[in-house]
């Protein structure tokens, strides 16, 4: 592995210095520290868990009415989480081809 002398960094452009620092940070994450970008809050984790439950219910139920009744507790949990649930909801909404009942539930849940 080639080492870079500190004095030679002065000859690099600002963009190259930024990319070098970013590469070092990304390399460091796997060895010395946790990835701060991958850390989820407890609320986000809960929202993702609730969405997994709702997705299973969407696959099992045929009608929107029975689906709504079956997922009422999950709706209340998402409402209690409020804005903290938005990243998980948007992430699931942007996934390709989820069940239409799930998409409807996600859009309707914040109301």
N, CA, C and O atoms as CSV, one atom per row, in Angstrom:
chain,resi,resn,atom,element,x,y,z
A,1,UNK,N,N,0.842,-1.177,0.000
A,1,UNK,CA,C,0.000,0.000,0.000
A,1,UNK,C,C,0.884,1.235,0.000
A,1,UNK,O,O,1.849,1.323,0.760
A,2,UNK,N,N,0.553,2.170,-0.843
A,2,UNK,CA,C,1.342,3.383,-0.975
A,2,UNK,C,C,0.934,4.395,0.092
A,2,UNK,O,O,-0.251,4.589,0.360
A,3,UNK,N,N,1.916,5.024,0.687
A,3,UNK,CA,C,1.624,6.069,1.665
A,3,UNK,C,C,1.768,7.423,0.993
A,3,UNK,O,O,2.577,7.596,0.082
A,4,UNK,N,N,0.986,8.366,1.447
A,4,UNK,CA,C,1.036,9.719,0.901
A,4,UNK,C,C,1.634,10.628,1.960
A,4,UNK,O,O,1.159,10.678,3.094
A,5,UNK,N,N,2.665,11.334,1.581
A,5,UNK,CA,C,3.287,12.268,2.514
A,5,UNK,C,C,2.399,13.485,2.665
A,5,UNK,O,O,1.769,13.936,1.709
A,6,UNK,N,N,2.357,14.006,3.869
A,6,UNK,CA,C,1.506,15.153,4.173
A,6,UNK,C,C,1.876,16.349,3.306
A,6,UNK,O,O,0.987,17.085,2.878
A,7,UNK,N,N,3.167,16.565,3.033
A,7,UNK,CA,C,3.615,17.717,2.248
A,7,UNK,C,C,3.074,17.664,0.828
A,7,UNK,O,O,2.846,18.711,0.220
A,8,UNK,N,N,2.863,16.469,0.285
A,8,UNK,CA,C,2.371,16.335,-1.080
A,8,UNK,C,C,0.878,16.654,-1.191
A,8,UNK,O,O,0.385,16.887,-2.295
A,9,UNK,N,N,0.156,16.670,-0.083
A,9,UNK,CA,C,-1.274,16.983,-0.122
A,9,UNK,C,C,-1.510,18.415,-0.562
A,9,UNK,O,O,-2.561,18.717,-1.128
A,10,UNK,N,N,-0.569,19.292,-0.318
A,10,UNK,CA,C,-0.714,20.687,-0.718
A,10,UNK,C,C,-0.829,20.850,-2.218
A,10,UNK,O,O,-1.391,21.842,-2.684
A,11,UNK,N,N,-0.312,19.904,-2.988
A,11,UNK,CA,C,-0.367,20.005,-4.447
A,11,UNK,C,C,-1.687,19.482,-5.012
A,11,UNK,O,O,-1.964,19.672,-6.196
A,12,UNK,N,N,-2.502,18.831,-4.189
A,12,UNK,CA,C,-3.792,18.313,-4.649
A,12,UNK,C,C,-4.825,19.431,-4.695
A,12,UNK,O,O,-4.785,20.358,-3.886
A,13,UNK,N,N,-5.747,19.339,-5.641
A,13,UNK,CA,C,-6.837,20.311,-5.701
A,13,UNK,C,C,-7.782,20.082,-4.519
A,13,UNK,O,O,-7.750,19.037,-3.870
A,14,UNK,N,N,-8.602,21.063,-4.264
A,14,UNK,CA,C,-9.550,20.960,-3.148
A,14,UNK,C,C,-10.490,19.772,-3.341
A,14,UNK,O,O,-10.796,19.060,-2.384
A,15,UNK,N,N,-10.946,19.558,-4.567
A,15,UNK,CA,C,-11.840,18.433,-4.845
A,15,UNK,C,C,-11.182,17.097,-4.576
A,15,UNK,O,O,-11.809,16.190,-4.030
A,16,UNK,N,N,-9.911,16.969,-4.960
A,16,UNK,CA,C,-9.190,15.717,-4.723
A,16,UNK,C,C,-8.954,15.502,-3.235
A,16,UNK,O,O,-9.023,14.372,-2.751
A,17,UNK,N,N,-8.677,16.581,-2.507
A,17,UNK,CA,C,-8.511,16.463,-1.052
A,17,UNK,C,C,-9.814,15.995,-0.409
A,17,UNK,O,O,-9.805,15.141,0.478
A,18,UNK,N,N,-10.924,16.557,-0.859
A,18,UNK,CA,C,-12.223,16.172,-0.301
A,18,UNK,C,C,-12.522,14.703,-0.578
A,18,UNK,O,O,-12.995,13.991,0.308
A,19,UNK,N,N,-12.250,14.244,-1.799
A,19,UNK,CA,C,-12.479,12.837,-2.135
A,19,UNK,C,C,-11.578,11.916,-1.327
A,19,UNK,O,O,-11.999,10.839,-0.906
A,20,UNK,N,N,-10.330,12.344,-1.112
A,20,UNK,CA,C,-9.394,11.549,-0.317
A,20,UNK,C,C,-9.887,11.420,1.123
A,20,UNK,O,O,-9.855,10.335,1.705
A,21,UNK,N,N,-10.332,12.512,1.676
A,21,UNK,CA,C,-10.844,12.490,3.057
A,21,UNK,C,C,-12.085,11.615,3.138
A,21,UNK,O,O,-12.235,10.837,4.079
A,22,UNK,N,N,-12.986,11.737,2.148
A,22,UNK,CA,C,-14.184,10.911,2.138
A,22,UNK,C,C,-13.828,9.431,2.050
A,22,UNK,O,O,-14.424,8.606,2.742
A,23,UNK,N,N,-12.868,9.094,1.210
A,23,UNK,CA,C,-12.432,7.694,1.098
A,23,UNK,C,C,-11.860,7.189,2.417
A,23,UNK,O,O,-12.124,6.056,2.819
A,24,UNK,N,N,-11.082,8.024,3.085
A,24,UNK,CA,C,-10.511,7.613,4.368
A,24,UNK,C,C,-11.600,7.402,5.415
A,24,UNK,O,O,-11.534,6.460,6.205
A,25,UNK,N,N,-12.583,8.262,5.418
A,25,UNK,CA,C,-13.688,8.121,6.368
A,25,UNK,C,C,-14.454,6.833,6.084
A,25,UNK,O,O,-14.781,6.087,7.007
A,26,UNK,N,N,-14.739,6.572,4.811
A,26,UNK,CA,C,-15.474,5.358,4.458
A,26,UNK,C,C,-14.679,4.100,4.786
A,26,UNK,O,O,-15.258,3.103,5.218
A,27,UNK,N,N,-13.377,4.130,4.591
A,27,UNK,CA,C,-12.538,2.987,4.962
A,27,UNK,C,C,-12.506,2.796,6.467
A,27,UNK,O,O,-12.506,1.666,6.955
A,28,UNK,N,N,-12.480,3.874,7.186
A,28,UNK,CA,C,-12.420,3.830,8.649
A,28,UNK,C,C,-13.674,3.220,9.258
A,28,UNK,O,O,-13.597,2.547,10.286
A,29,UNK,N,N,-14.813,3.443,8.645
A,29,UNK,CA,C,-16.071,3.017,9.238
A,29,UNK,C,C,-16.126,1.526,9.499
A,29,UNK,O,O,-16.670,1.106,10.520
A,30,UNK,N,N,-15.589,0.730,8.625
A,30,UNK,CA,C,-15.651,-0.709,8.806
A,30,UNK,C,C,-14.685,-1.241,9.841
A,30,UNK,O,O,-14.852,-2.363,10.319
A,31,UNK,N,N,-13.678,-0.462,10.200
A,31,UNK,CA,C,-12.632,-0.977,11.067
A,31,UNK,C,C,-12.585,-0.337,12.447
A,31,UNK,O,O,-12.327,-1.019,13.438
A,32,UNK,N,N,-12.833,0.965,12.520
A,32,UNK,CA,C,-12.586,1.658,13.774
A,32,UNK,C,C,-13.826,2.257,14.416
A,32,UNK,O,O,-13.830,2.516,15.620
A,33,UNK,N,N,-14.845,2.475,13.662
A,33,UNK,CA,C,-16.002,3.152,14.241
A,33,UNK,C,C,-17.272,2.645,13.583
A,33,UNK,O,O,-17.237,2.014,12.527
A,34,UNK,N,N,-18.392,2.931,14.226
A,34,UNK,CA,C,-19.681,2.563,13.659
A,34,UNK,C,C,-20.034,3.552,12.563
A,34,UNK,O,O,-19.554,4.686,12.558
A,35,UNK,N,N,-20.858,3.127,11.655
A,35,UNK,CA,C,-21.306,3.991,10.585
A,35,UNK,C,C,-22.416,4.893,11.108
A,35,UNK,O,O,-23.519,4.411,11.368
A,36,UNK,N,N,-22.158,6.185,11.268
A,36,UNK,CA,C,-23.192,7.058,11.822
A,36,UNK,C,C,-24.369,7.239,10.885
A,36,UNK,O,O,-25.472,7.557,11.329
A,37,UNK,N,N,-24.149,7.041,9.587
A,37,UNK,CA,C,-25.236,7.195,8.631
A,37,UNK,C,C,-26.189,6.012,8.661
A,37,UNK,O,O,-27.357,6.149,8.299
A,38,UNK,N,N,-25.703,4.849,9.090
A,38,UNK,CA,C,-26.537,3.656,9.105
A,38,UNK,C,C,-27.326,3.507,10.405
A,38,UNK,O,O,-28.231,2.678,10.497
A,39,UNK,N,N,-26.985,4.297,11.386
A,39,UNK,CA,C,-27.650,4.178,12.679
A,39,UNK,C,C,-29.100,4.656,12.570
A,39,UNK,O,O,-29.363,5.755,12.081
A,40,UNK,N,N,-30.005,3.849,13.015
A,40,UNK,CA,C,-31.407,4.218,13.034
A,40,UNK,C,C,-31.816,4.522,14.462
A,40,UNK,O,O,-31.300,3.933,15.412
A,41,UNK,N,N,-32.734,5.433,14.596
A,41,UNK,CA,C,-33.272,5.697,15.912
A,41,UNK,C,C,-34.246,4.581,16.264
A,41,UNK,O,O,-34.646,3.802,15.399
A,42,UNK,N,N,-34.620,4.507,17.516
A,42,UNK,CA,C,-35.582,3.493,17.951
A,42,UNK,C,C,-36.925,3.696,17.254
A,42,UNK,O,O,-37.630,2.735,16.947
A,43,UNK,N,N,-37.267,4.959,17.009
A,43,UNK,CA,C,-38.536,5.264,16.358
A,43,UNK,C,C,-38.539,4.774,14.910
A,43,UNK,O,O,-39.530,4.214,14.441
A,44,UNK,N,N,-37.409,4.992,14.195
A,44,UNK,CA,C,-37.327,4.520,12.812
A,44,UNK,C,C,-37.376,2.998,12.751
A,44,UNK,O,O,-37.995,2.417,11.861
A,45,UNK,N,N,-36.718,2.372,13.706
A,45,UNK,CA,C,-36.730,0.911,13.778
A,45,UNK,C,C,-38.150,0.402,14.023
A,45,UNK,O,O,-38.587,-0.570,13.406
A,46,UNK,N,N,-38.859,1.065,14.926
A,46,UNK,CA,C,-40.242,0.695,15.221
A,46,UNK,C,C,-41.123,0.892,13.985
A,46,UNK,O,O,-41.958,0.043,13.671
A,47,UNK,N,N,-40.937,2.005,13.291
A,47,UNK,CA,C,-41.737,2.273,12.092
A,47,UNK,C,C,-41.487,1.207,11.029
A,47,UNK,O,O,-42.427,0.757,10.374
A,48,UNK,N,N,-40.248,0.806,10.853
A,48,UNK,CA,C,-39.937,-0.244,9.862
A,48,UNK,C,C,-40.560,-1.585,10.277
A,48,UNK,O,O,-41.030,-2.344,9.430
A,49,UNK,N,N,-40.560,-1.862,11.563
A,49,UNK,CA,C,-41.177,-3.088,12.061
A,49,UNK,C,C,-42.686,-3.073,11.817
A,49,UNK,O,O,-43.265,-4.075,11.397
A,50,UNK,N,N,-43.310,-1.939,12.081
A,50,UNK,CA,C,-44.745,-1.792,11.852
A,50,UNK,C,C,-45.055,-1.961,10.371
A,50,UNK,O,O,-46.036,-2.612,10.012
A,51,UNK,N,N,-44.232,-1.384,9.516
A,51,UNK,CA,C,-44.456,-1.510,8.072
A,51,UNK,C,C,-44.316,-2.955,7.602
A,51,UNK,O,O,-45.022,-3.383,6.689
A,52,UNK,N,N,-43.422,-3.692,8.212
A,52,UNK,CA,C,-43.276,-5.111,7.864
A,52,UNK,C,C,-44.545,-5.875,8.243
A,52,UNK,O,O,-44.995,-6.744,7.495
A,53,UNK,N,N,-45.123,-5.552,9.402
A,53,UNK,CA,C,-46.375,-6.184,9.817
A,53,UNK,C,C,-47.507,-5.837,8.855
A,53,UNK,O,O,-48.310,-6.694,8.486
A,54,UNK,N,N,-47.557,-4.573,8.459
A,54,UNK,CA,C,-48.615,-4.120,7.544
A,54,UNK,C,C,-48.454,-4.775,6.177
A,54,UNK,O,O,-49.443,-5.132,5.537
A,55,UNK,N,N,-47.224,-4.933,5.733
A,55,UNK,CA,C,-46.973,-5.571,4.446
A,55,UNK,C,C,-47.448,-7.025,4.455
A,55,UNK,O,O,-48.035,-7.489,3.477
A,56,UNK,N,N,-47.199,-7.742,5.545
A,56,UNK,CA,C,-47.678,-9.119,5.659
A,56,UNK,C,C,-49.201,-9.168,5.639
A,56,UNK,O,O,-49.797,-10.032,4.995
A,57,UNK,N,N,-49.824,-8.230,6.352
A,57,UNK,CA,C,-51.287,-8.186,6.379
A,57,UNK,C,C,-51.847,-7.864,4.995
A,57,UNK,O,O,-52.885,-8.401,4.609
A,58,UNK,N,N,-51.178,-7.002,4.254
A,58,UNK,CA,C,-51.638,-6.648,2.908
A,58,UNK,C,C,-51.606,-7.853,1.978
A,58,UNK,O,O,-52.467,-7.999,1.110
A,59,UNK,N,N,-50.625,-8.703,2.158
A,59,UNK,CA,C,-50.515,-9.897,1.317
A,59,UNK,C,C,-51.591,-10.928,1.657
A,59,UNK,O,O,-52.029,-11.677,0.785
A,60,UNK,N,N,-52.013,-10.969,2.912
A,60,UNK,CA,C,-52.985,-11.975,3.352
A,60,UNK,C,C,-54.426,-11.583,3.076
A,60,UNK,O,O,-55.245,-12.443,2.753
A,61,UNK,N,N,-54.747,-10.314,3.195
A,61,UNK,CA,C,-56.141,-9.894,3.095
A,61,UNK,C,C,-56.517,-9.552,1.666
A,61,UNK,O,O,-55.688,-9.117,0.868
A,62,UNK,N,N,-57.793,-9.762,1.366
A,62,UNK,CA,C,-58.292,-9.517,0.016
A,62,UNK,C,C,-58.928,-8.137,-0.129
A,62,UNK,O,O,-58.727,-7.463,-1.140
A,63,UNK,N,N,-59.691,-7.716,0.873
A,63,UNK,CA,C,-60.418,-6.450,0.742
A,63,UNK,C,C,-59.740,-5.343,1.547
A,63,UNK,O,O,-59.064,-5.596,2.544
A,64,UNK,N,N,-59.939,-4.129,1.090
A,64,UNK,CA,C,-59.373,-2.974,1.774
A,64,UNK,C,C,-60.004,-2.780,3.149
A,64,UNK,O,O,-59.342,-2.340,4.089
A,65,UNK,N,N,-61.286,-3.111,3.259
A,65,UNK,CA,C,-61.982,-2.954,4.532
A,65,UNK,C,C,-61.400,-3.882,5.605
A,65,UNK,O,O,-61.113,-3.441,6.718
A,66,UNK,N,N,-61.227,-5.155,5.272
A,66,UNK,CA,C,-60.669,-6.083,6.260
A,66,UNK,C,C,-59.204,-5.751,6.550
A,66,UNK,O,O,-58.729,-5.934,7.671
A,67,UNK,N,N,-58.501,-5.269,5.542
A,67,UNK,CA,C,-57.115,-4.855,5.729
A,67,UNK,C,C,-57.035,-3.670,6.699
A,67,UNK,O,O,-56.169,-3.637,7.574
A,68,UNK,N,N,-57.930,-2.711,6.541
A,68,UNK,CA,C,-57.958,-1.552,7.427
A,68,UNK,C,C,-58.251,-1.933,8.870
A,68,UNK,O,O,-57.648,-1.396,9.800
A,69,UNK,N,N,-59.191,-2.873,9.049
A,69,UNK,CA,C,-59.514,-3.326,10.403
A,69,UNK,C,C,-58.359,-4.093,11.028
A,69,UNK,O,O,-58.089,-3.961,12.221
A,70,UNK,N,N,-57.678,-4.895,10.216
A,70,UNK,CA,C,-56.577,-5.715,10.731
A,70,UNK,C,C,-55.350,-4.871,11.103
A,70,UNK,O,O,-54.582,-5.245,11.989
A,71,UNK,N,N,-55.175,-3.757,10.436
A,71,UNK,CA,C,-53.974,-2.943,10.663
A,71,UNK,C,C,-54.249,-1.702,11.513
A,71,UNK,O,O,-53.436,-0.779,11.547
A,72,UNK,N,N,-55.378,-1.680,12.190
A,72,UNK,CA,C,-55.706,-0.520,13.027
A,72,UNK,C,C,-54.648,-0.250,14.109
A,72,UNK,O,O,-54.262,0.905,14.286
A,73,UNK,N,N,-54.166,-1.263,14.835
A,73,UNK,CA,C,-53.137,-0.989,15.855
A,73,UNK,C,C,-51.850,-0.400,15.246
A,73,UNK,O,O,-51.217,0.471,15.843
A,74,UNK,N,N,-51.479,-0.882,14.068
A,74,UNK,CA,C,-50.285,-0.362,13.417
A,74,UNK,C,C,-50.487,1.096,12.986
A,74,UNK,O,O,-49.557,1.901,13.040
A,75,UNK,N,N,-51.699,1.421,12.561
A,75,UNK,CA,C,-52.008,2.808,12.190
A,75,UNK,C,C,-51.838,3.735,13.385
A,75,UNK,O,O,-51.301,4.835,13.259
A,76,UNK,N,N,-52.299,3.281,14.538
A,76,UNK,CA,C,-52.170,4.101,15.742
A,76,UNK,C,C,-50.696,4.288,16.134
A,76,UNK,O,O,-50.301,5.363,16.586
A,77,UNK,N,N,-49.909,3.259,15.961
A,77,UNK,CA,C,-48.474,3.359,16.275
A,77,UNK,C,C,-47.808,4.389,15.367
A,77,UNK,O,O,-47.024,5.216,15.833
A,78,UNK,N,N,-48.120,4.339,14.072
A,78,UNK,CA,C,-47.540,5.298,13.127
A,78,UNK,C,C,-48.009,6.717,13.460
A,78,UNK,O,O,-47.226,7.664,13.390
A,79,UNK,N,N,-49.272,6.857,13.819
A,79,UNK,CA,C,-49.768,8.181,14.205
A,79,UNK,C,C,-49.050,8.699,15.449
A,79,UNK,O,O,-48.732,9.885,15.534
A,80,UNK,N,N,-48.795,7.818,16.410
A,80,UNK,CA,C,-48.075,8.218,17.615
A,80,UNK,C,C,-46.634,8.633,17.306
A,80,UNK,O,O,-46.100,9.549,17.932
A,81,UNK,N,N,-46.016,7.962,16.351
A,81,UNK,CA,C,-44.639,8.309,15.970
A,81,UNK,C,C,-44.582,9.650,15.247
A,81,UNK,O,O,-43.587,10.369,15.338
A,82,UNK,N,N,-45.641,9.979,14.536
A,82,UNK,CA,C,-45.708,11.265,13.845
A,82,UNK,C,C,-44.626,11.415,12.781
A,82,UNK,O,O,-44.413,10.521,11.963
A,83,UNK,N,N,-43.950,12.557,12.806
A,83,UNK,CA,C,-42.926,12.867,11.803
A,83,UNK,C,C,-41.747,11.898,11.842
A,83,UNK,O,O,-41.051,11.730,10.841
A,84,UNK,N,N,-41.520,11.268,12.978
A,84,UNK,CA,C,-40.402,10.331,13.087
A,84,UNK,C,C,-40.594,9.098,12.207
A,84,UNK,O,O,-39.631,8.396,11.898
A,85,UNK,N,N,-41.838,8.836,11.805
A,85,UNK,CA,C,-42.116,7.685,10.955
A,85,UNK,C,C,-41.970,8.005,9.469
A,85,UNK,O,O,-41.957,7.096,8.639
A,86,UNK,N,N,-41.860,9.279,9.129
A,86,UNK,CA,C,-41.829,9.666,7.716
A,86,UNK,C,C,-40.695,9.037,6.906
A,86,UNK,O,O,-40.952,8.593,5.788
A,87,UNK,N,N,-39.454,8.973,7.403
A,87,UNK,CA,C,-38.407,8.342,6.588
A,87,UNK,C,C,-38.730,6.895,6.217
A,87,UNK,O,O,-38.509,6.482,5.079
A,88,UNK,N,N,-39.245,6.137,7.160
A,88,UNK,CA,C,-39.589,4.740,6.894
A,88,UNK,C,C,-40.768,4.650,5.922
A,88,UNK,O,O,-40.775,3.804,5.028
A,89,UNK,N,N,-41.760,5.521,6.099
A,89,UNK,CA,C,-42.922,5.507,5.218
A,89,UNK,C,C,-42.524,5.863,3.784
A,89,UNK,O,O,-42.947,5.204,2.835
A,90,UNK,N,N,-41.717,6.899,3.638
A,90,UNK,CA,C,-41.297,7.311,2.297
A,90,UNK,C,C,-40.404,6.266,1.640
A,90,UNK,O,O,-40.489,6.025,0.436
A,91,UNK,N,N,-39.558,5.659,2.438
A,91,UNK,CA,C,-38.687,4.624,1.906
A,91,UNK,C,C,-39.506,3.457,1.360
A,91,UNK,O,O,-39.236,2.957,0.269
A,92,UNK,N,N,-40.501,3.032,2.123
A,92,UNK,CA,C,-41.350,1.912,1.693
A,92,UNK,C,C,-42.197,2.318,0.480
A,92,UNK,O,O,-42.425,1.508,-0.418
A,93,UNK,N,N,-42.652,3.547,0.457
A,93,UNK,CA,C,-43.470,4.029,-0.656
A,93,UNK,C,C,-42.668,4.079,-1.949
A,93,UNK,O,O,-43.225,3.885,-3.029
A,94,UNK,N,N,-41.379,4.334,-1.853
A,94,UNK,CA,C,-40.524,4.423,-3.037
A,94,UNK,C,C,-40.017,3.075,-3.527
A,94,UNK,O,O,-39.407,3.005,-4.594
A,95,UNK,N,N,-40.252,2.011,-2.782
A,95,UNK,CA,C,-39.834,0.682,-3.229
A,95,UNK,C,C,-40.680,0.267,-4.430
A,95,UNK,O,O,-41.862,0.603,-4.505
A,96,UNK,N,N,-40.082,-0.456,-5.363
A,96,UNK,CA,C,-40.844,-0.870,-6.546
A,96,UNK,C,C,-41.871,-1.960,-6.226
A,96,UNK,O,O,-41.605,-2.892,-5.468
A,97,UNK,N,N,-43.028,-1.810,-6.817
A,97,UNK,CA,C,-44.104,-2.810,-6.807
A,97,UNK,C,C,-44.591,-3.291,-5.436
A,97,UNK,O,O,-44.830,-4.489,-5.284
A,98,UNK,N,N,-44.749,-2.437,-4.449
A,98,UNK,CA,C,-45.394,-2.955,-3.243
A,98,UNK,C,C,-46.892,-3.151,-3.504
A,98,UNK,O,O,-47.444,-2.604,-4.458
A,99,UNK,N,N,-47.513,-3.911,-2.672
A,99,UNK,CA,C,-48.942,-4.182,-2.780
A,99,UNK,C,C,-49.722,-2.862,-2.782
A,99,UNK,O,O,-49.368,-1.936,-2.051
A,100,UNK,N,N,-50.773,-2.769,-3.592
A,100,UNK,CA,C,-51.529,-1.520,-3.682
A,100,UNK,C,C,-52.183,-1.152,-2.361
A,100,UNK,O,O,-52.327,0.029,-2.043
A,101,UNK,N,N,-52.584,-2.169,-1.583
A,101,UNK,CA,C,-53.201,-1.874,-0.283
A,101,UNK,C,C,-52.174,-1.253,0.663
A,101,UNK,O,O,-52.501,-0.366,1.451
A,102,UNK,N,N,-50.941,-1.724,0.578
A,102,UNK,CA,C,-49.864,-1.159,1.397
A,102,UNK,C,C,-49.602,0.290,1.003
A,102,UNK,O,O,-49.455,1.155,1.866
A,103,UNK,N,N,-49.542,0.554,-0.305
A,103,UNK,CA,C,-49.323,1.928,-0.766
A,103,UNK,C,C,-50.453,2.846,-0.295
A,103,UNK,O,O,-50.204,3.971,0.139
A,104,UNK,N,N,-51.687,2.366,-0.382
A,104,UNK,CA,C,-52.837,3.150,0.073
A,104,UNK,C,C,-52.726,3.420,1.575
A,104,UNK,O,O,-52.968,4.537,2.031
A,105,UNK,N,N,-52.362,2.402,2.328
A,105,UNK,CA,C,-52.240,2.544,3.780
A,105,UNK,C,C,-51.172,3.566,4.126
A,105,UNK,O,O,-51.374,4.394,5.015
A,106,UNK,N,N,-50.026,3.522,3.430
A,106,UNK,CA,C,-48.941,4.458,3.709
A,106,UNK,C,C,-49.376,5.894,3.444
A,106,UNK,O,O,-49.097,6.789,4.242
A,107,UNK,N,N,-50.051,6.111,2.338
A,107,UNK,CA,C,-50.497,7.462,1.995
A,107,UNK,C,C,-51.594,7.932,2.935
A,107,UNK,O,O,-51.666,9.116,3.264
A,108,UNK,N,N,-52.433,7.030,3.363
A,108,UNK,CA,C,-53.563,7.378,4.216
A,108,UNK,C,C,-53.189,7.448,5.702
A,108,UNK,O,O,-53.896,8.091,6.478
A,109,UNK,N,N,-52.105,6.807,6.108
A,109,UNK,CA,C,-51.753,6.692,7.531
A,109,UNK,C,C,-51.556,8.024,8.242
A,109,UNK,O,O,-52.035,8.171,9.367
A,110,UNK,N,N,-50.873,9.006,7.646
A,110,UNK,CA,C,-50.622,10.245,8.389
A,110,UNK,C,C,-51.855,11.087,8.641
A,110,UNK,O,O,-51.781,12.041,9.414
A,111,UNK,N,N,-52.977,10.782,8.028
A,111,UNK,CA,C,-54.165,11.638,8.187
A,111,UNK,C,C,-54.879,11.398,9.465
A,111,UNK,O,O,-55.892,12.041,9.737
